[in-house]
Amino acid sequence: SIFHSFFPSFCLSCSICICFTSFHSSRSVSNVPLLQLSSYDGHILLNGYPFLDSKEEFEHGTLACDVMHPRRNEAPLSTISANGTSIADVDRLLEETEFKGFPVVLDDESQLLEGYVTRSELKTAIERALQVEGISNASRIYFTERAPRLLEGDQSDPVSLKKILDESPFQVSNQTPMETVVEMFRKMGLRQALIVRNGRLQGIITKKDVLMHIDQLSQLEPDSQLFR
């Protein structure tokens, strides 16, 4: 029939069109400077490199600690203490940074990782807390089970933010090979990974860091089959 004779040709034409479009898109995205990529284009680029399927050839020896931030001569990672940070301190942190979230540590000295809190949830929680009688900018926030002991001079009630704490953020050892980190970002759709050593926060790797790492490798070995 006319339908049966037309349908296979139609499907073949669509398939060719889709394949060409995908190929053209990936080639176009790969030629755009990384800093100009949208999050969607970054996702395409991250999924466009085939080297993750060629682990035997991908032996650059780069570790998570080599790519993470902060690096030497960089400011320390912005964190929040799990027990004792004031609302005023958090407000200042939100005003001075544009990070989408913050690691929560037991205290500044130990840097033991307690979890992760997003910027939006933190901001909303503080705005709601300040509407409660007895809460002020001097109030201390806490992410632990028990409220911190009142210090001399404390006149405002503490605020529990435990409900907004992600107690199981994605984290990897600082000695994790970068090929493993990149594979996790690609398969799990991660935006960031916290880097730890014996439970202590060392740094962070974002999707942007991963894309920069891939780009640097492709420049080091432009003729490699991994980046064709």
C-alpha positions in Angstrom: 0.0 0.0 0.0 1.0 3.6 -0.3 1.3 3.9 3.5 3.6 0.9 3.8 5.9 2.0 1.0 6.1 5.6 2.5 6.6 4.7 6.1 10.0 3.1 6.0 11.4 6.0 3.9 9.9 8.4 6.4 11.5 6.7 9.4 14.8 6.5 7.6 14.7 10.2 6.9 13.8 11.1 10.5 16.6 8.9 11.8 19.2 10.6 9.5 17.9 14.0 10.6 18.1 13.2 14.3 21.6 11.7 14.0 22.9 14.7 12.1 21.3 17.1 14.6 22.8 15.3 17.6 26.2 15.2 15.9 26.1 18.8 14.9 24.9 19.9 18.4 27.7 18.0 20.2 30.3 19.4 17.8 29.0 22.9 18.2 28.9 22.7 22.0 32.4 21.4 22.1 33.7 24.5 20.3 32.1 26.9 22.7 34.4 28.3 25.5 33.5 26.4 28.7 32.8 29.6 30.7 30.0 30.4 28.2 28.2 27.1 28.4 24.8 26.9 29.9 24.1 24.1 32.4 22.2 22.2 29.7 25.1 22.6 27.2 27.5 21.5 29.9 25.4 18.4 30.4 25.6 17.6 26.7 29.4 18.2 26.7 29.9 16.0 29.8 28.0 13.2 28.1 29.6 13.8 24.7 33.0 12.5 25.6 33.5 8.7 25.1 36.6 8.3 27.2 34.6 7.0 30.2 34.1 3.8 28.3 37.8 3.4 27.7 39.2 3.2 31.2 42.3 1.3 30.2 43.4 4.1 27.9 42.5 6.8 30.4 45.4 6.7 32.8 46.4 10.3 33.5 46.9 9.8 37.3 44.9 12.9 38.3 43.2 12.7 41.7 40.3 14.6 43.2 42.6 16.6 45.4 44.4 17.9 42.2 41.2 19.4 40.8 39.2 20.5 43.9 38.9 24.0 45.3 40.2 25.7 47.3 43.7 25.5 45.8 46.9 27.2 47.0 46.6 30.9 47.3 42.8 30.7 47.2 40.4 31.7 50.0 39.2 29.0 52.3 36.0 27.2 51.5 32.9 29.0 52.8 31.4 26.7 55.4 28.8 27.0 58.2 29.4 25.7 61.8 26.8 23.2 62.8 26.5 24.6 66.3 27.0 28.3 67.1 26.9 30.4 63.9 24.7 33.5 64.3 22.0 34.6 61.9 24.0 37.8 61.3 27.0 35.7 60.2 24.8 33.7 57.8 23.3 36.9 56.4 26.8 38.2 55.8 27.8 35.0 54.1 24.8 35.2 51.7 25.6 38.8 50.9 29.3 38.3 50.2 29.0 35.0 48.2 27.0 33.6 45.3 27.4 30.0 46.1 24.4 27.8 45.6 25.0 25.9 48.9 27.4 25.5 51.8 29.0 22.5 53.5 28.1 22.3 57.2 31.0 21.3 59.5 31.1 20.4 63.2 33.3 23.4 63.9 35.9 25.5 62.1 38.8 23.8 63.8 38.0 20.1 63.1 36.2 20.6 59.7 34.4 17.4 60.3 31.7 17.2 57.7 28.1 17.2 59.0 26.2 17.8 55.8 25.2 20.3 53.1 22.6 23.1 53.0 21.4 24.9 49.9 21.4 28.6 49.6 17.7 28.9 48.8 16.6 26.7 51.8 18.9 28.5 54.1 17.7 31.9 53.1 14.0 30.9 53.4 14.5 29.3 56.8 16.2 32.4 58.2 13.5 34.7 56.9 10.8 32.6 58.5 12.7 32.3 61.8 13.1 36.1 62.1 9.3 36.4 62.1 9.1 34.4 65.4 9.1 36.3 68.7 12.4 36.0 70.6 14.5 35.5 67.4 16.9 38.1 66.2 20.1 38.5 64.1 22.0 37.7 67.2 20.3 34.2 67.5 22.5 31.3 66.9 21.5 28.6 64.4 22.3 24.9 64.9 22.0 21.7 62.8 22.5 19.3 65.7 20.0 17.4 67.8 20.4 19.6 70.8 20.5 23.3 71.0 23.8 24.9 71.9 24.4 26.1 75.4 23.5 29.7 76.0 26.6 31.8 76.2 27.0 34.8 78.6 25.2 37.7 77.0 22.9 35.6 74.8 19.5 37.3 74.8 17.9 35.7 71.8 16.7 32.1 71.4 18.6 29.7 69.2 17.2 28.4 65.9 17.2 24.8 64.8 17.8 24.3 61.0 18.3 20.6 61.2 15.3 20.0 58.9 17.0 21.6 55.9 20.3 19.8 56.4 21.3 17.2 53.8 23.1 14.8 56.1 24.3 12.6 53.2 25.7 14.9 50.5 27.7 13.2 47.8 31.3 13.0 48.9 34.5 11.2 47.8 38.0 10.8 49.2 40.6 13.2 48.2 42.6 10.3 46.7 39.8 9.3 44.3 41.0 9.1 40.6 39.4 11.8 38.5 38.2 9.3 35.9 36.0 7.9 38.6 34.8 11.4 39.7 33.9 12.3 36.1 32.0 9.1 35.6 30.0 9.7 38.8 29.1 13.2 37.6 28.0 11.9 34.3 25.9 9.0 35.5 24.4 10.6 38.6 23.9 14.2 37.2 25.8 15.7 40.1 26.3 19.5 40.5 29.1 19.2 43.0 31.0 16.7 45.1 32.5 17.3 48.5 36.0 16.1 49.0 36.9 14.6 52.3 39.8 13.0 54.1 39.0 10.8 57.1 35.7 12.6 57.4 37.2 16.0 57.4 36.2 18.5 54.6 39.1 19.2 52.2 37.3 21.0 49.3 34.7 20.8 46.6 34.5 19.8 42.9 31.7 21.4 40.8 30.4 20.4 37.4 32.3 23.4 36.0 35.6 22.0 37.5 34.9 18.6 35.8 34.3 20.3 32.4 37.5 22.3 32.8 39.4 19.1 33.6 38.1 17.4 30.5 39.0 20.4 28.3 42.5 20.5 29.7 43.0 16.8 29.0 41.7 17.2 25.4 44.2 20.0 24.9 47.1 17.9 26.2 46.2 15.0 23.9 44.2 16.5 21.0 45.0 13.5 18.7 43.9 10.9 21.2 41.1 8.6 20.2 39.4 9.5 23.5 38.6 13.0 22.3 37.7 12.4 18.6 
